[in-house]
Amino acid sequence: MEQFKRIPYGISNFKQLRREDLYFVDKSRYIQKLEQAGHFLFLIRPRRFGKSIFLNMLRAYYDLNDAKDYDTLFDGLWIKEHPTPEKGIYQVVYFDFSRVGGSIDELSKNFNEYCGMMLESFADRYESCYYEGFARDVKAKETARYKLNYIDEKAKEYGCRLYLIIDEYDNFTNAVLNEQGEKIYHALTHATGFYRETFKQYKGMFDRILMLGVSPVTMDDLTSGYNIATNITMRPEFNMMLGFSETDVREMIRYYRSIGKITREEEDIVEEMKPWYDNYCFAEDSLDTDPKMFNCDMVLYFINNLIQSGRSPKQMIDPNTRTDYGKLKKLIRFDGTSTYRTSLINEIAQKGYTIGNIEESFPAESLTKQEMFVSLLFYYGMLTISDRMGAMLKLGIPNNNVRCQYYDYLLEEYNNIQSINTSSLQMPYYEAAVEGNWRSMMDIMLTMYSESSSVRSLIEGERNLQGFMNALLNLNPYYLTAPEVELNHGYCDFFLMPDLMRYPMIKHSYILELKYLKTDATETEARKQWDEAVAQIKQYAQGRVVNKLVGPTQLHLIVVQMRGFGVNMLGEVTS
């Protein structure tokens, strides 16, 4: 069998990855930075950014039982040539709280059993550091709390150093918050709640603690019991610790090209992936210094498809991310009153961004506050830091992968109120792309809008047309559809950029300009608005960037003027 470094898609076991010689993006230089940052740290990143494999690497680096395998496991990595004094000196307690689940009635029991199991495994692993029968004595303790206290007592007695690593520290508490509500969550994390008491126990027990998760909500609620952690989430030196930089992605492509597993040009591959997976920034102070980051799971998904089939994946979005979409819905509907959040989702989907600030931590009871929702969208990877706006931040949709989740939500909301048959658009989408017959596509979409009361009930005014068109155009597989694209010193409403990488048969591209006319407007006012729209869209078409983006396709300029919920004028403008 031909030997080469295979893609570690879905693998979070560092030892397995290294022993099987799978492809690994080296993040080991951050070990040194973490040690310098403090002894008790926690960091928040969205899902699918490599948190688990990173923590697994740390576990192998610090575990004294893995010291004998250090040269093999870390050969060729940055840290091999730059080891720290704390390499291989710890006994590591490792928890992955994503493995704790069950109904609310079973949660305390399941949490105790999981932690107890992991502590018994710890005792077996490190018994030689204590005394014969140590593991037996730990297992004899009735609860995880007693087991941990006993380990702490003996570690101090024998001069052993303990490192606590927790992956997904907030997983099951956030699930409780989303599914059961704030009152039950409050009982878990406040007063004598078992989760709060567990974290309180950690204080003074470990030499080092590192916790990673998705949301800072749990940490804020636990701080009165566990008030020693430093939040490094938005510190610029850790902005690129998780995820892939463009350099990482290009090095991966070059490796597989060098061994003949990929034949496509490097630039073509990067150009195809960037609109879908790139553009994350996690620290304001990194805006002007660091490159934007790629979602690493998405990159691995794409490259793995390219190696296996020689082609890009038919679906640019990994189907496994549907779970992320489900979490977005739960966030929006958190307390049963989602009017503001739905309105904000529509605004973001229409404009591509919102303006606000990011709260570094907040208690559960603050989740109902409007300003906190923007922060949650950031932590879940649904927004990223795009720019500064004075004392505020411009928080934008990072890429098409995330944009599709917004539009999917909007369509689902529309369908919950009134069924919308989008299957009728599949042939018109094809005809618009290949034959230049845009009229059928536009007629069907605008008729759907005119007849759909669900759109008007969700959003008032001009924005409902924008949001609805966004959602429908997102279903068009032949184009990368982005609202409010800057073309020639102006922002067009919609630019349908042909996805020639995946569909080279596309012959036509489009700029759409939508105008919303007041119902009582005169014909003179209607004509004036139309003429302004025509001049505007012609200006967009003259931009130099347009020629590059449309490639060899024929560009069509379409203006739509709506009066109320019906079409007043619709036509193609000659440039």
DOBA-298152 format. One record per residue (C-alpha): y, x, z. Coordinates in steps of 0.2 Angstrom, whole numbers, plus 5000, padded with zeros to 4 digits. Layout:
N
+------+------+------+
|   yy |   xx |   zz |
+------+------+------+
|    Y |    X |    Z |
...
+------+------+------+
END
This chain:
575
+------+------+------+
|   yy |   xx |   zz |
+------+------+------+
| 5000 | 5000 | 5000 |
| 5017 | 5006 | 4995 |
| 5027 | 5012 | 5011 |
| 5045 | 5008 | 5013 |
| 5056 | 5001 | 5027 |
| 5054 | 4982 | 5027 |
| 5067 | 4970 | 5032 |
| 5065 | 4965 | 5051 |
| 5070 | 4947 | 5048 |
| 5067 | 4937 | 5064 |
| 5061 | 4952 | 5074 |
| 5070 | 4956 | 5090 |
| 5057 | 4969 | 5098 |
| 5065 | 4986 | 5096 |
| 5049 | 4995 | 5099 |
| 5039 | 4985 | 5086 |
| 5054 | 4988 | 5074 |
| 5054 | 5007 | 5077 |
| 5035 | 5009 | 5077 |
| 5032 | 4999 | 5061 |
| 5047 | 5009 | 5053 |
| 5057 | 4994 | 5049 |
| 5075 | 4995 | 5043 |
| 5087 | 4997 | 5057 |
| 5106 | 4997 | 5058 |
| 5110 | 5010 | 5071 |
| 5121 | 5003 | 5085 |
| 5116 | 5016 | 5098 |
| 5133 | 5024 | 5099 |
| 5138 | 5009 | 5109 |
| 5127 | 5014 | 5123 |
| 5139 | 5027 | 5128 |
| 5154 | 5015 | 5127 |
| 5145 | 5002 | 5138 |
| 5142 | 5015 | 5151 |
| 5160 | 5020 | 5151 |
| 5166 | 5002 | 5152 |
| 5159 | 4998 | 5169 |
| 5143 | 4994 | 5179 |
| 5143 | 4975 | 5178 |
| 5147 | 4968 | 5160 |
| 5146 | 4953 | 5150 |
| 5149 | 4949 | 5132 |
| 5150 | 4934 | 5121 |
| 5145 | 4933 | 5103 |
| 5140 | 4919 | 5091 |
| 5121 | 4917 | 5087 |
| 5113 | 4927 | 5074 |
| 5123 | 4943 | 5077 |
| 5109 | 4954 | 5083 |
| 5111 | 4952 | 5102 |
| 5093 | 4951 | 5106 |
| 5088 | 4967 | 5097 |
| 5103 | 4976 | 5104 |
| 5098 | 4972 | 5122 |
| 5080 | 4976 | 5118 |
| 5086 | 4993 | 5112 |
| 5095 | 4996 | 5128 |
| 5079 | 4991 | 5138 |
| 5069 | 5005 | 5129 |
| 5083 | 5017 | 5131 |
| 5085 | 5015 | 5150 |
| 5067 | 5011 | 5155 |
| 5060 | 5026 | 5164 |
| 5042 | 5020 | 5158 |
| 5048 | 5022 | 5140 |
| 5055 | 5040 | 5143 |
| 5040 | 5048 | 5136 |
| 5042 | 5039 | 5120 |
| 5061 | 5042 | 5118 |
| 5059 | 5055 | 5104 |
| 5049 | 5043 | 5094 |
| 5059 | 5027 | 5097 |
| 5076 | 5035 | 5095 |
| 5072 | 5048 | 5082 |
| 5086 | 5048 | 5069 |
| 5098 | 5037 | 5079 |
| 5115 | 5043 | 5085 |
| 5111 | 5042 | 5103 |
| 5096 | 5054 | 5101 |
| 5109 | 5068 | 5098 |
| 5121 | 5061 | 5111 |
| 5111 | 5056 | 5126 |
| 5119 | 5050 | 5142 |
| 5114 | 5056 | 5159 |
| 5107 | 5039 | 5163 |
| 5094 | 5039 | 5149 |
| 5077 | 5034 | 5156 |
| 5081 | 5033 | 5174 |
| 5080 | 5014 | 5178 |
| 5068 | 5001 | 5181 |
| 5073 | 4987 | 5170 |
| 5073 | 4968 | 5175 |
| 5074 | 4959 | 5159 |
| 5077 | 4940 | 5157 |
| 5079 | 4930 | 5142 |
| 5085 | 4913 | 5148 |
| 5082 | 4905 | 5131 |
| 5064 | 4903 | 5136 |
| 5069 | 4891 | 5150 |
| 5069 | 4873 | 5145 |
| 5062 | 4856 | 5150 |
| 5070 | 4840 | 5156 |
| 5083 | 4840 | 5170 |
| 5070 | 4836 | 5183 |
| 5059 | 4851 | 5178 |
| 5073 | 4864 | 5175 |
| 5074 | 4871 | 5193 |
| 5055 | 4873 | 5193 |
| 5054 | 4880 | 5175 |
| 5068 | 4892 | 5179 |
| 5059 | 4898 | 5195 |
| 5042 | 4900 | 5186 |
| 5050 | 4910 | 5172 |
| 5059 | 4922 | 5183 |
| 5044 | 4923 | 5194 |
| 5033 | 4928 | 5179 |
| 5045 | 4941 | 5173 |
| 5047 | 4949 | 5191 |
| 5028 | 4949 | 5193 |
| 5027 | 4958 | 5176 |
| 5041 | 4970 | 5183 |
| 5030 | 4974 | 5198 |
| 5015 | 4978 | 5187 |
| 5025 | 4989 | 5176 |
| 5033 | 4999 | 5190 |
| 5020 | 4999 | 5204 |
| 5017 | 5018 | 5202 |
| 5035 | 5020 | 5208 |
| 5032 | 5012 | 5224 |
| 5015 | 5010 | 5233 |
| 4997 | 5004 | 5229 |
| 4998 | 4985 | 5231 |
| 5016 | 4983 | 5227 |
| 5012 | 4971 | 5213 |
| 5000 | 4961 | 5224 |
| 5014 | 4959 | 5237 |
| 5027 | 4954 | 5225 |
| 5015 | 4941 | 5217 |
| 5012 | 4934 | 5235 |
| 5030 | 4929 | 5237 |
| 5031 | 4910 | 5234 |
| 5047 | 4909 | 5224 |
| 5057 | 4920 | 5212 |
| 5071 | 4922 | 5224 |
| 5059 | 4929 | 5237 |
| 5051 | 4941 | 5224 |
| 5068 | 4947 | 5219 |
| 5073 | 4950 | 5237 |
| 5057 | 4960 | 5240 |
| 5060 | 4971 | 5225 |
| 5078 | 4974 | 5230 |
| 5072 | 4979 | 5248 |
| 5058 | 4991 | 5241 |
| 5069 | 4998 | 5228 |
| 5082 | 5003 | 5241 |
| 5068 | 5010 | 5252 |
| 5061 | 5021 | 5238 |
| 5077 | 5026 | 5230 |
| 5074 | 5017 | 5214 |
| 5088 | 5012 | 5202 |
| 5088 | 4994 | 5195 |
| 5096 | 4988 | 5179 |
| 5097 | 4970 | 5175 |
| 5098 | 4964 | 5157 |
| 5100 | 4945 | 5153 |
| 5099 | 4939 | 5136 |
| 5106 | 4921 | 5132 |
| 5112 | 4920 | 5150 |
| 5120 | 4903 | 5146 |
| 5107 | 4895 | 5135 |
| 5099 | 4882 | 5146 |
| 5115 | 4878 | 5156 |
| 5124 | 4875 | 5140 |
| 5110 | 4864 | 5134 |
| 5112 | 4854 | 5150 |
| 5130 | 4853 | 5148 |
| 5128 | 4846 | 5130 |
| 5114 | 4835 | 5133 |
| 5116 | 4829 | 5151 |
| 5134 | 4830 | 5154 |
| 5146 | 4839 | 5165 |
| 5141 | 4831 | 5182 |
| 5123 | 4837 | 5181 |
| 5129 | 4854 | 5175 |
| 5141 | 4855 | 5189 |
| 5127 | 4853 | 5201 |
| 5118 | 4867 | 5194 |
| 5132 | 4880 | 5194 |
| 5142 | 4875 | 5209 |
| 5140 | 4873 | 5228 |
| 5121 | 4876 | 5232 |
| 5116 | 4874 | 5214 |
| 5100 | 4885 | 5210 |
| 5108 | 4894 | 5195 |
| 5124 | 4899 | 5205 |
| 5113 | 4904 | 5220 |
| 5103 | 4915 | 5208 |
| 5118 | 4924 | 5201 |
| 5125 | 4926 | 5219 |
| 5109 | 4935 | 5224 |
| 5112 | 4948 | 5210 |
| 5128 | 4955 | 5218 |
| 5124 | 4971 | 5227 |
| 5106 | 4972 | 5221 |
| 5108 | 4981 | 5204 |
| 5115 | 4998 | 5199 |
| 5120 | 4990 | 5182 |
| 5120 | 4973 | 5174 |
| 5123 | 4968 | 5156 |
| 5123 | 4949 | 5151 |
| 5125 | 4942 | 5134 |
| 5128 | 4924 | 5128 |
| 5137 | 4913 | 5117 |
| 5149 | 4904 | 5128 |
| 5159 | 4909 | 5143 |
| 5158 | 4892 | 5151 |
| 5144 | 4896 | 5163 |
| 5151 | 4913 | 5168 |
| 5167 | 4905 | 5173 |
| 5158 | 4892 | 5184 |
| 5148 | 4906 | 5192 |
| 5162 | 4918 | 5196 |
| 5164 | 4912 | 5214 |
| 5147 | 4917 | 5218 |
| 5146 | 4932 | 5206 |
| 5163 | 4940 | 5204 |
| 5160 | 4958 | 5199 |
| 5157 | 4956 | 5180 |
| 5169 | 4963 | 5168 |
| 5172 | 4953 | 5152 |
| 5172 | 4964 | 5137 |
| 5171 | 4951 | 5124 |
| 5188 | 4954 | 5116 |
| 5190 | 4972 | 5119 |
| 5193 | 4981 | 5103 |
| 5180 | 4995 | 5106 |
| 5166 | 4982 | 5105 |
| 5172 | 4972 | 5091 |
| 5160 | 4980 | 5079 |
| 5145 | 4982 | 5091 |
| 5136 | 4967 | 5085 |
| 5135 | 4961 | 5067 |
| 5135 | 4972 | 5051 |
| 5150 | 4981 | 5044 |
| 5152 | 4982 | 5025 |
| 5147 | 5000 | 5027 |
| 5131 | 4995 | 5035 |
| 5128 | 4982 | 5021 |
| 5131 | 4995 | 5007 |
| 5120 | 5008 | 5015 |
| 5106 | 4995 | 5016 |
| 5108 | 4990 | 4998 |
| 5108 | 5009 | 4993 |
| 5092 | 5012 | 5002 |
| 5083 | 4998 | 4993 |
| 5090 | 5003 | 4977 |
| 5085 | 5021 | 4979 |
| 5067 | 5016 | 4981 |
| 5067 | 5003 | 4967 |
| 5065 | 4987 | 4978 |
| 5082 | 4981 | 4972 |
| 5088 | 4983 | 4954 |
| 5105 | 4974 | 4954 |
| 5121 | 4984 | 4956 |
| 5128 | 4987 | 4973 |
| 5145 | 4979 | 4969 |
| 5137 | 4963 | 4962 |
| 5127 | 4961 | 4978 |
| 5141 | 4964 | 4990 |
| 5153 | 4953 | 4980 |
| 5140 | 4938 | 4981 |
| 5137 | 4940 | 4999 |
| 5155 | 4942 | 5006 |
| 5161 | 4925 | 5003 |
| 5146 | 4918 | 5012 |
| 5142 | 4930 | 5027 |
| 5158 | 4941 | 5030 |
| 5175 | 4940 | 5038 |
| 5172 | 4940 | 5057 |
| 5184 | 4948 | 5069 |
| 5181 | 4946 | 5088 |
| 5196 | 4955 | 5095 |
| 5215 | 4953 | 5091 |
| 5218 | 4971 | 5093 |
| 5205 | 4975 | 5079 |
| 5214 | 4965 | 5066 |
| 5223 | 4980 | 5059 |
| 5210 | 4994 | 5062 |
| 5192 | 4987 | 5060 |
| 5184 | 4980 | 5044 |
| 5178 | 4962 | 5046 |
| 5160 | 4960 | 5051 |
| 5145 | 4951 | 5042 |
| 5133 | 4939 | 5051 |
| 5118 | 4951 | 5051 |
| 5104 | 4938 | 5051 |
| 5112 | 4931 | 5035 |
| 5112 | 4948 | 5027 |
| 5094 | 4951 | 5031 |
| 5089 | 4934 | 5025 |
| 5098 | 4938 | 5008 |
| 5092 | 4955 | 5006 |
| 5074 | 4950 | 5011 |
| 5074 | 4937 | 4997 |
| 5081 | 4949 | 4985 |
| 5067 | 4962 | 4988 |
| 5053 | 4948 | 4988 |
| 5058 | 4939 | 4973 |
| 5071 | 4950 | 4964 |
| 5084 | 4936 | 4965 |
| 5096 | 4929 | 4977 |
| 5090 | 4915 | 4988 |
| 5092 | 4898 | 4980 |
| 5100 | 4892 | 4996 |
| 5114 | 4905 | 5001 |
| 5113 | 4897 | 5019 |
| 5097 | 4901 | 5029 |
| 5089 | 4885 | 5033 |
| 5086 | 4891 | 5051 |
| 5105 | 4889 | 5054 |
| 5103 | 4870 | 5054 |
| 5101 | 4873 | 5073 |
| 5119 | 4880 | 5074 |
| 5125 | 4864 | 5065 |
| 5117 | 4854 | 5078 |
| 5126 | 4863 | 5091 |
| 5142 | 4860 | 5083 |
| 5139 | 4841 | 5083 |
| 5135 | 4842 | 5101 |
| 5151 | 4851 | 5105 |
| 5162 | 4838 | 5096 |
| 5154 | 4824 | 5104 |
| 5152 | 4832 | 5121 |
| 5159 | 4818 | 5133 |
| 5158 | 4804 | 5121 |
| 5176 | 4804 | 5116 |
| 5177 | 4815 | 5100 |
| 5193 | 4808 | 5092 |
| 5204 | 4823 | 5094 |
| 5189 | 4835 | 5090 |
| 5185 | 4825 | 5074 |
| 5203 | 4826 | 5069 |
| 5204 | 4845 | 5072 |
| 5188 | 4847 | 5062 |
| 5196 | 4838 | 5048 |
| 5212 | 4848 | 5049 |
| 5202 | 4864 | 5049 |
| 5191 | 4859 | 5034 |
| 5207 | 4854 | 5024 |
| 5217 | 4869 | 5028 |
| 5204 | 4882 | 5032 |
| 5212 | 4887 | 5048 |
| 5221 | 4881 | 5064 |
| 5234 | 4889 | 5075 |
| 5230 | 4892 | 5094 |
| 5225 | 4904 | 5107 |
| 5208 | 4909 | 5114 |
| 5204 | 4907 | 5132 |
| 5193 | 4921 | 5138 |
| 5184 | 4909 | 5151 |
| 5185 | 4891 | 5157 |
| 5176 | 4880 | 5169 |
| 5165 | 4865 | 5162 |
| 5178 | 4852 | 5168 |
| 5191 | 4860 | 5156 |
| 5180 | 4856 | 5141 |
| 5188 | 4839 | 5139 |
| 5205 | 4847 | 5137 |
| 5210 | 4848 | 5119 |
| 5216 | 4867 | 5119 |
| 5198 | 4872 | 5125 |
| 5189 | 4865 | 5109 |
| 5197 | 4879 | 5098 |
| 5191 | 4892 | 5110 |
| 5173 | 4885 | 5109 |
| 5174 | 4885 | 5090 |
| 5178 | 4903 | 5091 |
| 5164 | 4908 | 5102 |
| 5152 | 4898 | 5092 |
| 5157 | 4907 | 5077 |
| 5165 | 4892 | 5068 |
| 5182 | 4901 | 5068 |
| 5187 | 4919 | 5068 |
| 5203 | 4928 | 5071 |
| 5212 | 4929 | 5054 |
| 5230 | 4934 | 5059 |
| 5244 | 4933 | 5072 |
| 5257 | 4920 | 5072 |
| 5269 | 4926 | 5085 |
| 5262 | 4924 | 5102 |
| 5248 | 4913 | 5094 |
| 5233 | 4917 | 5083 |
| 5228 | 4910 | 5066 |
| 5210 | 4906 | 5068 |
| 5201 | 4903 | 5051 |
| 5185 | 4898 | 5044 |
| 5176 | 4914 | 5042 |
| 5166 | 4911 | 5026 |
| 5157 | 4898 | 5015 |
| 5142 | 4897 | 5027 |
| 5153 | 4890 | 5041 |
| 5163 | 4880 | 5029 |
| 5148 | 4871 | 5023 |
| 5144 | 4866 | 5041 |
| 5161 | 4858 | 5043 |
| 5159 | 4848 | 5027 |
| 5142 | 4843 | 5032 |
| 5148 | 4836 | 5048 |
| 5162 | 4826 | 5039 |
| 5150 | 4819 | 5027 |
| 5138 | 4814 | 5041 |
| 5153 | 4806 | 5050 |
| 5157 | 4796 | 5035 |
| 5139 | 4790 | 5032 |
| 5138 | 4785 | 5050 |
| 5151 | 4772 | 5047 |
| 5147 | 4768 | 5028 |
| 5133 | 4774 | 5017 |
| 5139 | 4786 | 5003 |
| 5127 | 4789 | 4989 |
| 5131 | 4807 | 4984 |
| 5115 | 4809 | 4973 |
| 5125 | 4801 | 4959 |
| 5136 | 4817 | 4958 |
| 5122 | 4829 | 4954 |
| 5123 | 4827 | 4935 |
| 5142 | 4825 | 4934 |
| 5143 | 4842 | 4943 |
| 5132 | 4850 | 4930 |
| 5141 | 4842 | 4916 |
| 5158 | 4848 | 4923 |
| 5151 | 4866 | 4925 |
| 5142 | 4868 | 4909 |
| 5150 | 4855 | 4897 |
| 5168 | 4854 | 4903 |
| 5166 | 4835 | 4906 |
| 5176 | 4834 | 4922 |
| 5180 | 4815 | 4920 |
| 5164 | 4808 | 4926 |
| 5164 | 4819 | 4942 |
| 5182 | 4815 | 4946 |
| 5179 | 4796 | 4943 |
| 5164 | 4795 | 4954 |
| 5172 | 4805 | 4968 |
| 5188 | 4795 | 4968 |
| 5179 | 4778 | 4967 |
| 5169 | 4783 | 4982 |
| 5185 | 4787 | 4991 |
| 5194 | 4771 | 4986 |
| 5179 | 4760 | 4991 |
| 5175 | 4770 | 5008 |
| 5183 | 4762 | 5023 |
| 5174 | 4776 | 5033 |
| 5186 | 4789 | 5027 |
| 5201 | 4779 | 5031 |
| 5194 | 4775 | 5049 |
| 5191 | 4793 | 5053 |
| 5208 | 4800 | 5047 |
| 5225 | 4793 | 5043 |
| 5236 | 4797 | 5029 |
| 5235 | 4810 | 5015 |
| 5223 | 4821 | 5025 |
| 5209 | 4809 | 5023 |
| 5209 | 4812 | 5004 |
| 5209 | 4831 | 5006 |
| 5195 | 4830 | 5019 |
| 5184 | 4818 | 5008 |
| 5186 | 4829 | 4992 |
| 5182 | 4844 | 5002 |
| 5166 | 4837 | 5008 |
| 5161 | 4831 | 4991 |
| 5165 | 4846 | 4982 |
| 5156 | 4857 | 4994 |
| 5140 | 4848 | 4987 |
| 5143 | 4856 | 4970 |
| 5132 | 4870 | 4969 |
| 5140 | 4878 | 4954 |
| 5157 | 4883 | 4963 |
| 5163 | 4892 | 4978 |
| 5175 | 4878 | 4983 |
| 5189 | 4884 | 4995 |
| 5205 | 4873 | 5000 |
| 5222 | 4880 | 5000 |
| 5219 | 4896 | 4990 |
| 5234 | 4906 | 4987 |
| 5237 | 4908 | 4968 |
| 5253 | 4915 | 4961 |
| 5264 | 4913 | 4977 |
| 5258 | 4896 | 4980 |
| 5243 | 4887 | 4988 |
| 5233 | 4875 | 4976 |
| 5224 | 4861 | 4984 |
| 5207 | 4866 | 4977 |
| 5201 | 4880 | 4967 |
| 5183 | 4878 | 4960 |
| 5178 | 4896 | 4957 |
| 5162 | 4898 | 4946 |
| 5147 | 4905 | 4955 |
| 5142 | 4915 | 4940 |
| 5131 | 4927 | 4950 |
| 5119 | 4913 | 4953 |
| 5123 | 4901 | 4939 |
| 5128 | 4912 | 4924 |
| 5127 | 4897 | 4912 |
| 5143 | 4890 | 4919 |
| 5156 | 4888 | 4906 |
| 5171 | 4879 | 4915 |
| 5181 | 4882 | 4930 |
| 5195 | 4871 | 4938 |
| 5211 | 4870 | 4949 |
| 5214 | 4853 | 4956 |
| 5230 | 4847 | 4963 |
| 5231 | 4831 | 4973 |
| 5247 | 4821 | 4976 |
| 5248 | 4806 | 4988 |
| 5261 | 4793 | 4982 |
| 5268 | 4780 | 4994 |
| 5263 | 4763 | 4990 |
| 5281 | 4757 | 4988 |
| 5286 | 4771 | 4977 |
| 5295 | 4767 | 4961 |
| 5289 | 4772 | 4944 |
| 5303 | 4785 | 4943 |
| 5297 | 4793 | 4959 |
| 5280 | 4793 | 4953 |
| 5285 | 4802 | 4937 |
| 5295 | 4814 | 4946 |
| 5281 | 4818 | 4958 |
| 5269 | 4820 | 4943 |
| 5280 | 4832 | 4934 |
| 5282 | 4843 | 4949 |
| 5263 | 4843 | 4951 |
| 5261 | 4848 | 4933 |
| 5274 | 4862 | 4935 |
| 5265 | 4868 | 4951 |
| 5248 | 4869 | 4944 |
| 5254 | 4878 | 4928 |
| 5262 | 4891 | 4940 |
| 5245 | 4893 | 4949 |
| 5236 | 4896 | 4932 |
| 5248 | 4910 | 4927 |
| 5243 | 4921 | 4942 |
| 5234 | 4937 | 4938 |
| 5221 | 4934 | 4951 |
| 5215 | 4918 | 4942 |
| 5209 | 4927 | 4927 |
| 5198 | 4938 | 4937 |
| 5191 | 4924 | 4947 |
| 5187 | 4912 | 4933 |
| 5179 | 4926 | 4923 |
| 5174 | 4921 | 4905 |
| 5175 | 4902 | 4909 |
| 5187 | 4890 | 4902 |
| 5200 | 4885 | 4916 |
| 5205 | 4867 | 4917 |
| 5220 | 4861 | 4927 |
| 5217 | 4843 | 4934 |
| 5231 | 4833 | 4943 |
| 5227 | 4818 | 4953 |
| 5240 | 4806 | 4959 |
| 5235 | 4793 | 4972 |
| 5244 | 4777 | 4977 |
| 5237 | 4770 | 4993 |
| 5218 | 4772 | 4991 |
| 5218 | 4770 | 4972 |
| 5221 | 4782 | 4957 |
| 5239 | 4780 | 4950 |
| 5237 | 4794 | 4937 |
| 5223 | 4807 | 4933 |
| 5224 | 4819 | 4919 |
| 5221 | 4837 | 4912 |
| 5237 | 4848 | 4910 |
| 5237 | 4861 | 4896 |
| 5243 | 4878 | 4903 |
+------+------+------+
END
